[in-house]
Amino acid sequence: MRELPEGVASGRIVETEAYVVGDTAGHAYRGMTRRNCSLFLERGHAYIYLAYGSSYMLNVSSETPGIGAGVLIRALEPLEDIPIMRLNRGIERLRDLARGPGRLTAALRVDRRLDGLDLCREGPLWLGRGDPEPREIGPGEIGESIRIGVSRDANRLQRFYLRGSPFVSGPRSINV
């Protein structure tokens, strides 16, 4: 959920990647720095960084205070206030609004100013509790694959996605 002056834009998370303790591909691997200190906060805080100088990435801290690990939010299925997301992205195609971590942050206007925010409390950015039209996700509906765009610990199956969702990013070969 993203509260903006124009309204509240939201989406269902359909793809994530885990960066666990000891993961050489994770930003916490070499310890806490000024840049990554949000990863070391209590579970549920935003860690936002600029990747390749062009796109922000939204992560959620996932361990106890002082232990660095997180989950990258890779893709959303847009649900509410889609016109805001279209305006933010400058595109019309619904499928491409938040399919990929950089597109997601652009659609929701997420940047470093939100770094460290408690995502478990309602505010400018937060994790909601379920979908407007909740449904059970059955066995086998969650796919698992290698992560996208990492070179270290690249073979770990730590990318999770909703099978069959057109809003999932990455090549079709890993979205089975």
C-alpha beads as a LAMMPS data file, in Angstrom:
LAMMPS data file: protein, C-alpha beads

176 atoms
175 bonds

1 atom types
1 bond types

-500.0 500.0 xlo xhi
-500.0 500.0 ylo yhi
-500.0 500.0 zlo zhi

Masses

1 110.0

Atoms # bond

1 1 1 0.000 0.000 0.000
2 1 1 1.369 3.420 -0.926
3 1 1 -0.286 6.567 0.360
4 1 1 0.218 9.467 -2.039
5 1 1 -1.376 12.930 -2.190
6 1 1 -3.588 11.678 -5.057
7 1 1 -4.793 8.555 -3.224
8 1 1 -3.685 5.127 -2.046
9 1 1 -2.151 2.867 -4.684
10 1 1 -1.908 -0.815 -3.881
11 1 1 -1.095 -4.205 -5.279
12 1 1 -0.825 -7.872 -4.422
13 1 1 2.771 -9.078 -4.038
14 1 1 3.291 -11.788 -6.668
15 1 1 7.082 -12.160 -6.653
16 1 1 9.882 -11.906 -4.075
17 1 1 13.509 -12.890 -3.573
18 1 1 15.071 -13.857 -0.240
19 1 1 18.533 -12.759 0.895
20 1 1 19.198 -14.803 4.030
21 1 1 21.892 -14.543 6.693
22 1 1 25.271 -15.517 5.213
23 1 1 24.122 -15.042 1.604
24 1 1 27.043 -13.593 -0.385
25 1 1 24.588 -11.942 -2.801
26 1 1 22.891 -10.054 0.044
27 1 1 23.718 -6.471 0.965
28 1 1 24.154 -7.478 4.622
29 1 1 26.869 -10.064 3.917
30 1 1 29.822 -7.793 4.742
31 1 1 28.136 -6.225 7.750
32 1 1 26.257 -3.057 8.586
33 1 1 27.034 0.215 6.804
34 1 1 25.277 3.585 6.609
35 1 1 23.733 2.454 3.316
36 1 1 22.332 -0.897 4.476
37 1 1 21.596 -0.289 8.184
38 1 1 17.838 -0.678 7.570
39 1 1 18.434 -4.361 6.768
40 1 1 19.586 -4.777 10.360
41 1 1 16.381 -3.376 11.889
42 1 1 13.598 -5.488 13.374
43 1 1 11.544 -7.499 10.874
44 1 1 9.232 -5.486 8.654
45 1 1 11.253 -2.345 7.932
46 1 1 11.934 -0.940 4.475
47 1 1 15.425 -1.146 3.034
48 1 1 15.528 0.928 -0.145
49 1 1 18.565 1.397 -2.331
50 1 1 19.379 2.708 -5.786
51 1 1 20.504 -0.041 -8.177
52 1 1 22.729 0.710 -11.154
53 1 1 22.138 4.432 -10.604
54 1 1 18.669 4.260 -12.128
55 1 1 16.084 2.210 -10.198
56 1 1 15.150 1.968 -6.556
57 1 1 14.698 -1.480 -4.998
58 1 1 12.275 -2.130 -2.127
59 1 1 13.252 -4.761 0.441
60 1 1 11.757 -5.792 3.758
61 1 1 14.063 -6.568 6.692
62 1 1 13.461 -10.116 7.852
63 1 1 15.458 -10.875 11.009
64 1 1 15.787 -9.730 14.598
65 1 1 17.495 -6.385 15.322
66 1 1 21.213 -6.497 14.552
67 1 1 20.959 -9.450 12.121
68 1 1 21.001 -8.408 8.456
69 1 1 18.722 -10.169 5.976
70 1 1 15.798 -9.213 3.789
71 1 1 13.283 -9.933 1.091
72 1 1 13.237 -8.014 -2.187
73 1 1 9.732 -7.230 -3.434
74 1 1 10.093 -7.974 -7.151
75 1 1 6.578 -7.551 -8.553
76 1 1 3.025 -6.507 -7.751
77 1 1 -0.323 -7.120 -9.371
78 1 1 -1.808 -3.591 -9.391
79 1 1 -5.139 -3.448 -7.549
80 1 1 -6.131 0.064 -6.448
81 1 1 -5.620 3.540 -7.876
82 1 1 -4.120 2.161 -11.056
83 1 1 -4.375 5.586 -12.787
84 1 1 -1.828 6.938 -10.266
85 1 1 0.568 4.109 -11.101
86 1 1 0.067 4.673 -14.834
87 1 1 0.848 8.358 -14.418
88 1 1 3.937 7.613 -12.308
89 1 1 5.239 5.135 -14.870
90 1 1 4.102 7.008 -17.986
91 1 1 2.637 3.852 -19.518
92 1 1 -0.826 2.397 -20.026
93 1 1 -0.197 -1.370 -20.165
94 1 1 -1.424 -2.798 -16.845
95 1 1 0.875 -5.830 -16.995
96 1 1 4.006 -3.665 -17.077
97 1 1 3.155 -1.212 -14.285
98 1 1 4.871 -3.071 -11.439
99 1 1 6.385 -6.172 -13.113
100 1 1 9.951 -5.968 -11.868
101 1 1 11.471 -4.247 -8.829
102 1 1 12.401 -0.967 -10.547
103 1 1 9.025 -0.653 -12.226
104 1 1 7.299 -1.401 -8.919
105 1 1 9.102 1.398 -7.070
106 1 1 8.517 3.842 -9.934
107 1 1 4.784 3.020 -10.019
108 1 1 4.498 3.594 -6.257
109 1 1 6.953 6.530 -6.118
110 1 1 9.240 4.741 -3.662
111 1 1 12.697 6.202 -3.052
112 1 1 15.346 6.474 -0.316
113 1 1 13.207 8.910 1.697
114 1 1 11.147 5.860 2.770
115 1 1 14.199 3.833 3.825
116 1 1 13.888 2.481 7.376
117 1 1 10.111 2.925 7.519
118 1 1 8.143 0.382 9.587
119 1 1 6.076 -1.382 6.932
120 1 1 3.904 -3.117 9.542
121 1 1 2.232 0.163 10.519
122 1 1 -0.063 2.178 8.318
123 1 1 1.766 5.183 6.888
124 1 1 3.143 6.431 3.582
125 1 1 4.140 2.840 2.649
126 1 1 2.995 -0.323 4.378
127 1 1 2.239 -4.011 3.930
128 1 1 -1.530 -4.502 3.966
129 1 1 -3.337 -7.459 5.439
130 1 1 -4.704 -9.389 2.509
131 1 1 -6.400 -8.595 -0.737
132 1 1 -9.669 -6.733 -1.279
133 1 1 -10.959 -10.053 -2.658
134 1 1 -9.089 -12.643 -0.574
135 1 1 -8.540 -16.121 -1.960
136 1 1 -6.731 -19.174 -0.731
137 1 1 -3.465 -20.013 -2.462
138 1 1 -3.301 -23.762 -2.892
139 1 1 -0.389 -26.186 -2.914
140 1 1 1.749 -25.795 -6.007
141 1 1 0.633 -22.230 -6.755
142 1 1 3.856 -20.748 -5.397
143 1 1 6.778 -21.259 -7.761
144 1 1 10.399 -21.314 -6.695
145 1 1 13.448 -20.530 -8.826
146 1 1 16.916 -19.058 -8.841
147 1 1 17.114 -15.329 -8.241
148 1 1 17.382 -12.887 -11.118
149 1 1 20.460 -10.755 -11.748
150 1 1 22.793 -12.146 -9.081
151 1 1 26.200 -13.684 -9.708
152 1 1 27.163 -14.795 -6.171
153 1 1 25.175 -17.654 -4.623
154 1 1 23.332 -17.623 -7.952
155 1 1 21.996 -21.174 -7.782
156 1 1 19.978 -20.708 -4.597
157 1 1 16.276 -21.304 -5.063
158 1 1 15.195 -18.193 -3.200
159 1 1 12.891 -16.482 -5.671
160 1 1 9.202 -17.108 -5.039
161 1 1 6.340 -16.177 -7.330
162 1 1 2.657 -16.750 -7.946
163 1 1 2.438 -19.283 -10.787
164 1 1 0.358 -18.170 -13.720
165 1 1 0.424 -14.490 -12.768
166 1 1 1.008 -12.246 -15.793
167 1 1 2.564 -9.688 -13.421
168 1 1 5.606 -11.819 -12.529
169 1 1 8.922 -10.607 -13.974
170 1 1 11.808 -12.526 -15.484
171 1 1 12.109 -14.932 -18.371
172 1 1 9.374 -17.485 -18.959
173 1 1 11.926 -20.296 -18.674
174 1 1 12.153 -19.786 -14.893
175 1 1 8.459 -18.989 -14.336
176 1 1 7.072 -22.519 -14.698

Bonds

1 1 1 2
2 1 2 3
3 1 3 4
4 1 4 5
5 1 5 6
6 1 6 7
7 1 7 8
8 1 8 9
9 1 9 10
10 1 10 11
11 1 11 12
12 1 12 13
13 1 13 14
14 1 14 15
15 1 15 16
16 1 16 17
17 1 17 18
18 1 18 19
19 1 19 20
20 1 20 21
21 1 21 22
22 1 22 23
23 1 23 24
24 1 24 25
25 1 25 26
26 1 26 27
27 1 27 28
28 1 28 29
29 1 29 30
30 1 30 31
31 1 31 32
32 1 32 33
33 1 33 34
34 1 34 35
35 1 35 36
36 1 36 37
37 1 37 38
38 1 38 39
39 1 39 40
40 1 40 41
41 1 41 42
42 1 42 43
43 1 43 44
44 1 44 45
45 1 45 46
46 1 46 47
47 1 47 48
48 1 48 49
49 1 49 50
50 1 50 51
51 1 51 52
52 1 52 53
53 1 53 54
54 1 54 55
55 1 55 56
56 1 56 57
57 1 57 58
58 1 58 59
59 1 59 60
60 1 60 61
61 1 61 62
62 1 62 63
63 1 63 64
64 1 64 65
65 1 65 66
66 1 66 67
67 1 67 68
68 1 68 69
69 1 69 70
70 1 70 71
71 1 71 72
72 1 72 73
73 1 73 74
74 1 74 75
75 1 75 76
76 1 76 77
77 1 77 78
78 1 78 79
79 1 79 80
80 1 80 81
81 1 81 82
82 1 82 83
83 1 83 84
84 1 84 85
85 1 85 86
86 1 86 87
87 1 87 88
88 1 88 89
89 1 89 90
90 1 90 91
91 1 91 92
92 1 92 93
93 1 93 94
94 1 94 95
95 1 95 96
96 1 96 97
97 1 97 98
98 1 98 99
99 1 99 100
100 1 100 101
101 1 101 102
102 1 102 103
103 1 103 104
104 1 104 105
105 1 105 106
106 1 106 107
107 1 107 108
108 1 108 109
109 1 109 110
110 1 110 111
111 1 111 112
112 1 112 113
113 1 113 114
114 1 114 115
115 1 115 116
116 1 116 117
117 1 117 118
118 1 118 119
119 1 119 120
120 1 120 121
121 1 121 122
122 1 122 123
123 1 123 124
124 1 124 125
125 1 125 126
126 1 126 127
127 1 127 128
128 1 128 129
129 1 129 130
130 1 130 131
131 1 131 132
132 1 132 133
133 1 133 134
134 1 134 135
135 1 135 136
136 1 136 137
137 1 137 138
138 1 138 139
139 1 139 140
140 1 140 141
141 1 141 142
142 1 142 143
143 1 143 144
144 1 144 145
145 1 145 146
146 1 146 147
147 1 147 148
148 1 148 149
149 1 149 150
150 1 150 151
151 1 151 152
152 1 152 153
153 1 153 154
154 1 154 155
155 1 155 156
156 1 156 157
157 1 157 158
158 1 158 159
159 1 159 160
160 1 160 161
161 1 161 162
162 1 162 163
163 1 163 164
164 1 164 165
165 1 165 166
166 1 166 167
167 1 167 168
168 1 168 169
169 1 169 170
170 1 170 171
171 1 171 172
172 1 172 173
173 1 173 174
174 1 174 175
175 1 175 176
